[in-house]
Structure formats: C-alpha cells, structure tokens
C-alpha cells in the first residue's frame, strides 16, 4: 500500500486546486488519523493479500510520515480470517462446531468466505480513492481478476491430487471451474468496476449523504439481490440424473426427482440446477457439504457411511462456490465498499464506528427476521439472510478491531495477525491449499513414506 494524499472526499488534484489546497489536504490526512490510503492503480491489494503493491501512475507528493501509516485493523481482520480458515481446515473434520454447516444454519466456518469478501470491498475503497484514468484502472482490475481466477483453477480445479499424493494433472473434461479464488475474483472485478465508475459527486457530511453519493452502487446491490431471489424461487427445477464411479470403476447412475420451484433443499434448488446447466455436472465439486446431513450420513453431522434409505442425491456433485450463489457474494463485496467509504469520508473515530455499528446491527436484525419467516441462512446457496448476517457480523468485528488497534493502540498482541493479514494470499496458497505439505512430501528417501515430515515427527 502506497501513501497518497489524505483527501477523503476525493477533491481536486494539486494541478487544479493549487499548492494551498494540497497543503490543506495534507493536514486533513493527519486529522483523519494518519491512515495510509492506497493509490487508485494499486488495486492488486484488493485480493486476499492486499500487500504492498507498486503502480506506475503519477501521483501527488507523499504526505508526511505521520500520515503514512497503514490501516492496521484491516490487516489484523484479514489475519484473523486467515487463521480461522486454517483452523477450520485442520480441526473441522473432528469438531463439528468448526466445520461448515451441512446445509441450513451457521457455524464459525461459514463466516470465513464472507469475511474475505467484505475485506476485499473495504480495501477496494482505499485502492480506488482517486482514479485519474478510469479505463486504465478498469483494464488493470480485469487483468488482476483473470490472474486470481486462473490461480484458483490450478489450486482447486483438480490439478493437485491431495496432500498424500505425489501425482498431479487434471482431465479438462472434469476440471472444477469454480472455487474460492474464482469467486473472489468475480466479486472483486464487479466491485472494482462499481467503485471506478459508479461514484457520485455529492458532498458527504452525514450517513444520509453517504447513501446519496454512492446510490448507484447500492442500486446495483439491490438489483443483484432481487435477481438472485427471483431466480432462486422462480426457476423450475426438473428431474435430473448423474453418474459416479462405484467399486471396481463401475459406473453407477442415479435419478433425482424434482419438478418443483422455490425448493431450497439440497436436491432441487435452483443454485445447483444453474451450475449443472451452465457449467456441467462434471465440472462441479464432488464432495458436497450435504453429504454430512442426517439423510446422507450415519455419523451426522460428520462424514460417514450412507444410511440404508439414503436419498439418491446424497452423492451428487454440488459446487458451494457456484454461479448463482456468487451473485450474493458480489453483494457482500459491495457492502464492504460502503464500510470503506466511511473511512474515506469521516475523519473522527467516533463517527466511523457509529456509522459502522448502525448498518451492522440493522443487517443482523433483518437477517434474523428473514430466518424467522422461513428464509433460512444457508452458505451453499448464499441466501440473502446469510449475506446480511455475515456482513453484519463482519461490520461489528471490524469496528471492534478498529477500536482496539487503531484507536486505543492495542498493537503488540495483534502483530502475528497483522503479519498474516499482509501475506494472506501466500499463506492461503501454501497452507490452506496444501502446496507446502505436498512440496515437503516430495523429498523422500527410497520410499515416499520416508519423507521429511516423517523425519521431523509430523507424520508420514
């Protein structure tokens, strides 16, 4: 992240405003708490990592050293989310409370993805605070999204065959097309385009003014939510078939009876139907979370053998990061944008925290109301109630971290989280995607079981 002027309102450049205006903006940067706001061309930081990128566009002289501090609370929040992701991956298998919910409902694990998307939105606000060349900024955003999407294809498309396998390669007829990084890339790109092109020029003195200035972004979020709802409850889902390989590589066929609209169960929901139709069932995730439901597992809520009367859909592929569900992931990112705007336009800590807490509590209340009337919180479908609940929780957590770290200076205990937040993408690739364990296992003595991990006592 690279320092720029502290003009939270995105006013005129020094070339237009003159030297006195630039000095005024420098003083205002310090008054805002001295948080470093990245350049508009430095949006590479808006993916998982948000490290120190370097851009080529010209910029005004850097402000004083006091104004060149990072927004540490954002790094800490990202680091906490990375740590939570690692804990979920490692401990979720034997602690159901740390694993994803089999279908409806929320667990701690179900907050990880929305937290990342929320953080991306906040970071994009800082990255695109000033945009001298909108077309150039859009081009760079598209390229970064493509890079992130392609990285996701390699890491989660099936190219690597697991931590215990030294083989690699994937049949393109069966590559998984969607995944965590692919979803983040899509949400990042749409949110970046909104932040580059859909900003008003209204002055901001209150929360209402903030809504007015970014009304077009809010309209996009509302439009996406309406479109998702109409498709989720309005698409007709017909009967469908699928095949899996059984014992001895024999192909087994299953038929799933649907013929309904508005079903939000595992078998006949519109989210799965859209993915099967557009992506193809061979390109979906083959270990669906609903395999741990009571209908599909004797060891519910953990994985286990199929019950004797298990329904036909229990072994069907289903992608938790599919196309239709990613529509609401974009909305989470757009909500993060609005929280980032508060940093830009409100100078005092109290004003920022209040303007974060109010929408956070409102989103939580609305989510609980939706849950009460039957619109369940569901991560695989990424329902609206799930979107609001997780975004509200992200807003509350961010406000709390901001108060502790950036307001009261509670820094030393959070240094490990800050470091993890600055290197989130690297940690995700090496640890969460098992690249580092697979790399270490690749060095062995005579037999693959005699690898470095066994030598240091971690295991074979």
N, C-alpha and C positions, 0 to 999 in steps of 0.2 A: 504494500500500500504506500502510495506516494503522496506527499503533502501538496495541497493546493490551497487556494485562498479559502477563508472561512465564511464566505458569503452564503449564509444558509438560505437566503431567498433566491439565489441564482441570479443576481443582478447583472448589470452591465460589466463588460470586461474593462481592464485598465485602458485599453485603446479608446474606448468610448467614454469612460467615466472620468479619466484624468487621474493624476497622481494622488490628489487628496482623497478621491473616492477609494482608491486602492488601499491607502493607509487606514482609512476608516474600516474597510473590510478586514484588514489585518487585526485591528483592535477588536473587531467583533468576533473574530475567530477565537481569540483568547477568552473573551467574555462567554463564549459558548462552552467553555470548559476545556478548550485546547485539544479537541479530538481531531485526529487526522482524517480527512475525507479524501478518498482516492480520486484519481483523475478519471474523466469520463471514458478514456480509452483503456483503462486498466480493469475492465470487467472480467478479466480472466479470474480474478479473485472471487467471482460470484459462484463458482462451483463449490465442491466440497472443501477445497483447501483454502482459498482466499488468502494466499500468501502474498509475498511482496512481488508484484508484477512490475514489468517495465514497459512504458509506452513510448511512442515517438512523436505524439502531437505536442505542439508548443504549448506552454503554459506560463502563467504569471510567475514572478519571483516567489520563491518559497517563503512562507511566513516564519516568524521567529521560532526558535527551538521549543519554546513553551507551548506552541500551537501544533507541534509535530508529533504528538502522542497518538497511539492507536486507540481505538475504542476497545479497550481491553475486555470489557464484559462480553462483547460479541465473540472474541476468540475463546474466552472461558466457556461460554454457552456452547460453542461448537465442540470444544474439547470434551465437555461433559456428555454431549450427544455421542461422540465417537466412543468414549469409554462405555457408555450404556450399550451401544451397538456391539462392542466386543464382549461384554458380559452376557448379553442376550445370546450371542452366537455360541459362547462356550458353556454357559450354565443353563440355557433354556431347555436343553434336552432332558435334564433331570429335575428342574424346578419349574413346574407349570406356570407359576406366577411370573416367571421371567421369560416365558415363551409367548409367541403370538397366540391370540385367541383363536380357537378352532374355526369360529365363524362370527356370530354376533357377540358384542361385548368388547371391552377394552382390557388390556394388560399393559404393564410397563413397556413391553417390547413394541407395542403398537404406536408408541409416541415417537419412535426414532425417525422414521421417514418424514412425518410432518414437521418435526423439529428441523431437520436438514433443509426442507423446502422453505420453511419460514425464515431461516437464517440466510438462505440464498436471496430471498426477497429483500430483507433488510440490507444486505451487502450491496445488492444492485442499486439501491437508492444512493448509497455513498459513491459507488463506482460511476454512476451517471449523473452526478450532481450538476456537472456542467458538460454540455455536449456541443463542441464547436462545429463538428461535421457529423450530421445525423446519418448520412449514407455510409460514411466510413465506419462509424460506430456500429451500425447495423451489420455491415459486412463482417466485422470482427466478431460480433456476437454469434453470427451464423457459423463462422469457422470454428469458434470455440465449442459451440453446441455439437457440431459434427465430430470434433475430436473426442469429446466426452462420450457421445453416443457410440462411436467406434470402439473406444476403450471398454465400454460396457459390453459390447458384443463379444470381445475377446475374453473378458473376465467371466461373464455369466452366460455366454452362448453355448457352452459345452465344449470349448476348445481344450480346457484342462479337465482331467478325468478324476479329480479328487485328491485329497491330501495323501492318501495311501498308494496312489498310482504314479508311476514314472512315465506313463504314456500320455500323449496329447493328440489333438486333431479332432475335427468335427465334420460330420456329413452335412453339407449345406442344405440338404433336404429336411434336416431335423434340427438345425441351429435354432436356439431360443432367440427370438428377435427383440423382446422387451426385457427389462431388468431395472435394477435400482439406478444405475448411472444413466441409462437411457431415459428413464422417467425424469430424472433431474435435468438432463439436457433439454428435454422438451419444455419443461416448466421454466427453466432458465431462459430459453430463447423467447418464449411468448411474453414472459415478464419483462425481459430486456427491451423487446420491441415496444411494449406499452410504456416503459419508462423513458425511452428515447423519443417517442412520437406523440404520446398522449398526455401531455402536461399543459395545464393552463397557465395564465399569466397573472392570476388573481393574487393580491397581497394576502398574507396569512397572519392574522392576529389572534385567532381562536380556532377551536376544533371545527367549528362550522365552516370557517374559511378554508380549512384544510380539505374538507369534503368537497367544497366548491372547486378548488383548484385542481383536484385530481378526480373530478366527477366522471371523466371518460374512462379512467381505469376502473372505477367502481362499477360503471355500466358494463364493462367487459366481464368483470367478475359475476355480476348479476346475470348477464346473458348466458355465460357458461353454466351457471348453476341451474338456470331454467332449462337449458338444452339438455343437461345431464338428467334432470328429473323427468322431463318428457320422455327421453329415450329409455330410462330405467323402468318406468312404469307403463310406457306406451307401446314398446316393441313387442310384437308377437313372437314367442319362442316356440318353434315347432319341435317335434320329436327329433332326436339325433343319435348317431351311432359313433362308436370309436373302437379302436383295436389296440391291444397291448400284447407284448410278448410274454407268454407263460413259460412254465418249466420246459426245458429242452428246446427253447427258442420256437415253441409253437405259438402261433398267433391266435389270440382269443378275442372274440367280438362281443360287444355289449350294446344294448339298445336302451336309451333313456327316454321315457315317456314324459312329454311336457304338454304342448298345446295350450299355453296359458300366456297371459300378460300380467305384468306387475309383480311377478314372483321374485322374492329376494333370498330364496334358499340356495343351497349350493348347486342344485341340479339344473334349474330352469330360469336362472336370472339372465337379464339382457346383457350384462357385462361379459359373461362367458360366451354368449351367442355372438356378440360383435367380434370378439377375438377369434373364435372358431371360423367365422365367415371371412374376415379380412386377412388375418394372419395365417390361418390354417391350424388345425389342431396339432399337427406335427411340430409346430414352432412355439408351443406353449410350455410352461413349466410343468414338469412331470411328477413333482412331489407336492401336490396341493395341500394347503393347510387343513382343508376339511377332512383329510384322511385321519385326523385325530378327533373327529366328532364322535358322539356316542353311537351314531348309526354305523360308523366305519371302523371303530377300534374297540377291541375288548378292554384295552388299557386306558380308555378315555380318562383324562384329556391328553394322554401321551400316545405316541405311536404304538401300534400293536397289531396282532393278527385280526383279520376281518371276522366279524360275527357271522354265524351260520346264515342269518337272514339279512345280511348287508345289502343295501340297495345297489343297483347297477352302476351308479355314478361314482362310487367311492374311489375308484382307481383312474378316473378320467383326468386328463391334464387340465389345469386351470392356472392362468397367469395372474398373480396378485399385483403385478405392475402392468396391467393390460391397457388397451387404448382408451376405452370409455372411462375407466376409473382414473386415468391420468388427466382427464378433463378437470376433475375436482382437485387434483394435485396442483394444477396450474393456479386454481383459486387460492390454495394455501400460499403459494408463492406471491400472489398479488396482495394477499393480506399482509404478508411480511413487508412488501413495498410500503404499505401505508404506515406501518410502525417505523420504518426507516425515515419516512418523510417527517415524522415528529422530531427526530434527531436534527434534521436539517433546519426546520422552521421554528423550533422552540429552544431558547437559549438557556433557560434555568432548569435545574434538575427537577424541581417540583413540578413544573409544567409538563415536562416529558413524562414523568412517572404517572401523573394523574391521567394524562391523555393515553397512556398505555393501559392503565388499570380499567378505565371505564369500558372501552370496547372489549377487553378481555373478559370481564365479568358478564357483559351483555351476550357475548358469543357462547359462553358456558351456559347461561340461563336459557338461551334459545335452543341449544343442543339438548339440554335436559328436557325441555318442553317437547321437542320433536321425539325424543326417546319415549316420553310418556304417552304420546298419541300413536306410537307404533312405527315411527321412522327410526329404526334401530341404528346404533353406532356399529359400523362394520368396516374393518380395514380392507379386506379383499375387494369389496365393492366401492370403497372410498366414498361412503354416503355423505350427504350434506351434514347430518348430525355429527358424524365422525370428523368431518372437516372443521366444523365450528368448535367442537370440544377440544380437539388437539391444537387448533390455532389459539384458542383462548388460554389453554394451559401453557403454550409456548410464550404468549404475551406476558402472563403472570411470572413465569420463570425468568424471562429476560429482564423484566422490570426489577425483580428481586436481585438478580445477579448484578445488574447495573447499579442498584443502590449500594450493595455491599462492596463492589470492586471499584467502580468509577466515582462514586460519591464519597464513601467512607474509607476508601483506600485499603480495603481488605485484600491485599495483593499476594503476600508471601504464600499462604496456603493454596492459592489457586494457580501458582506458577506451572505445575505439571499440566493442569487442564489448559492453560494458555498455550503451552508448547504443543500439546496435542491438537489444539484448535488451529494453530498456524500450519500444521503439517497433516491435516485431516485426510487429504486425498492419498498421500503417501502411505499413511497408516491403514487406510481402508484397503488399498491395493495389496500391501504386503501381509497384513494380518487378517483382516476380515475376509479377504478373498483367498487366503491360504497360500499366496505366492511364496512367502518367506519359508513356511514349513516345507512346501514342496521343493523349493530350492535346496534347503538343507538336506532333505532326504535323498537328493540326487547324488550326494557324495557318500559312498559306502565302501566297505572292504569285502570283496569277493561275493558277498550276498547282499541284496538290497535291504535285508533286515538289519545288517550290521552298519547302520548309518550313524551320522554324527549325533542325532537326537538320542539314540540308544546309548551312545558313548557317554554323554553328559547326564544320563539318567532320566531323560524326559520320557522315553518310551521308544518302541520300535516303529 
